[in-house]
Amino acid sequence: MKQVLVAGEINVDLVFKGLSGAPEPGQEVLADDFLITPGSSSMICAMGLARLGNRVAFHGKLGCDAWGNYCLDALHSAGIDVRSLNPDAALRTGVTVSLSTPRDRALVTYAGAIASLQADEINTSMLAQANHLHVSSYYLQKALRPGCQALLARARAAGLSTSLDPGFDPDRLWGSDLIDVLCELDLFLPNEEELKAITGHADLLDALIALDNGCTQTIVKRGRLGCATLLDGRLLEVPAWVVDAVDSTGAGDSFDAGFLHAWLRDRSLLECMRWGSACGSLSTRGIGGTTRQATAEEAQALLVGSP
């Protein structure tokens, strides 16, 4: 089996868990727990794929610093191919602070090296060793963004399938350029807030219809409500599983991993959504995005029940 190539951002997460609420200016909020863990949408998805038993290669940018070394070691320890990663002394590795409350989380990110990866760094040799290309955090990867469509086109021409998780746009501009990128995508994996902002539609079905281009399957992640997609003009929904949730950081990225794991094995769309929902739900059992990601056996055990 060829490997999944993840082209994305590298950063570390500093997770503050169990806040009673978001901090207000001039006030202090206490956390129940704290953890340093591998972060970024791309890293969490890559590690989730590896945890499920997939061969994964990762390419991104990182600094020659303590955080960069930490992330490199974490990827390597997960069994991910990191031979193309070269720490750069001129860069600083990105850092995200995750403020997690019982209902949701807020993120503060120092992008650092995240914004420096360029599409032409993903060369023919990297593509030749893979059967799927996944890109995350379209809006954070500012140097990758202008060449993203061309990169995806090169990947498809080389026989790879493609997927993209856009992530949140900190500038809240969203940009019409993403619509053109979708033409080179097999799978688009936004959450509900991102989908509605990108399309300008407040209704979920209207938003999905707006992106229906005949070649891209959009699967929208809805947190506790599970996930949904458009199938034959109608809404297909899969609920989330109920687990003893501790922290929702990175759950959407673990969803991506579960969905791709099933999709790359030619499972039905419904089964792919169920795998995504199961892996996203199971990842919330621990603090941070990677500490309790599901194995294939754990996900399969959950799937035998009804969400």
Secondary structure, DSSP 4 states (H G I P E B T S, - for coil): -PEEEEE---EEEEEEE--SSPPPTT-----SEEEEEEESHHHHHHHHHHHTT--EEEE---BSSHHHHHHHHHHHHTT-B-TT---BTT---EEEEEEE-SS-EEEEEE-GGGGG--GGGS-HHHHHTEEEEEEE-TTT-TTTGGGHHHHHHHHHHTT-EEEEE----TTS---THHHHHGGG-SEE--BHHHHHHHHT-SSHHHHHHHT--SS-EEEEE-GGG-EEEEETTEEEEEPPPP---S--TTHHHHHHHHHHHHHTTT--HHHHHHHHHHHHHHGGGSSSSSTTPPPHHHHHHHHTS--
